[in-house]
C-alpha cells in the first residue's frame, strides 16, 4: 500500500513545478517579447504565482513539524 503522505508530497511537488513552469514562461516572454511599457503588468501577473508557491514550499516542513510536535516557536514556519 502506497504511503499517503508520500503521495500528497508528490502531488504538491507537481503543483509547484507547474507554477514554476508558468512563471518561467512568463519570465522568458518578458525577456524576449514583452513591450517595454508592459513590465509593471508582468510583475503584477507574476506576483500572485509566487504568493501561491511560497506556502506550498513550506508545507512539507509544516507537516513534518506537526507530526513530531515541534513547537512553532522553535521553528521559522
C-alpha positions in Angstrom: 0.0 0.0 0.0 1.5 3.3 -1.0 2.3 5.9 1.7 -0.4 8.6 1.6 2.0 11.2 2.9 4.4 10.5 0.0 1.5 10.6 -2.5 0.5 14.0 -1.1 4.1 15.2 -1.3 4.3 14.1 -4.9 1.1 15.9 -5.8 2.4 19.0 -4.1 5.7 18.9 -6.0 3.8 18.5 -9.3 1.7 21.6 -8.5 4.9 23.6 -7.5 6.6 22.5 -10.7 3.5 23.7 -12.7 3.7 27.1 -11.1 7.4 27.3 -11.7 6.9 26.4 -15.4 4.2 29.1 -15.8 6.4 31.7 -14.1 9.4 30.6 -16.2 7.4 31.0 -19.4 6.3 34.4 -18.3 9.8 35.5 -17.5 11.1 34.2 -20.8 8.4 36.1 -22.6 9.3 39.2 -20.6 12.9 38.9 -21.8 12.1 38.1 -25.4 8.7 39.6 -26.5 7.3 41.9 -23.8 6.8 45.5 -24.9 9.0 47.9 -22.8 6.0 49.5 -21.1 4.4 46.3 -20.0 6.9 45.4 -17.3 4.7 46.6 -14.4 1.8 44.5 -15.7 4.0 41.4 -15.9 5.2 41.9 -12.4 1.6 42.1 -11.3 0.9 38.8 -13.1 3.9 37.0 -11.6 3.4 38.2 -8.0 0.3 36.0 -7.3 2.1 32.9 -8.7 4.9 33.4 -6.2 2.5 34.1 -3.4 0.8 30.8 -4.1 4.1 28.9 -4.4 5.8 30.0 -1.2 3.4 28.4 1.3 3.4 25.3 -0.8 7.2 25.0 -0.4 7.0 25.2 3.3 4.1 22.7 3.5 6.3 19.6 3.8 8.2 21.2 6.7 4.9 22.2 8.5 3.6 18.6 8.2 6.8 17.2 9.5 7.0 19.6 12.4 3.3 19.0 13.4 3.8 15.2 13.4 6.8 15.5 15.7 5.2 18.0 18.0 7.9 20.6 17.5 6.5 23.9 18.9 6.2 26.7 16.4 8.4 29.0 18.5 11.3 26.6 17.8 10.8 26.8 14.0 10.7 29.6 11.5 7.4 28.3 9.9 
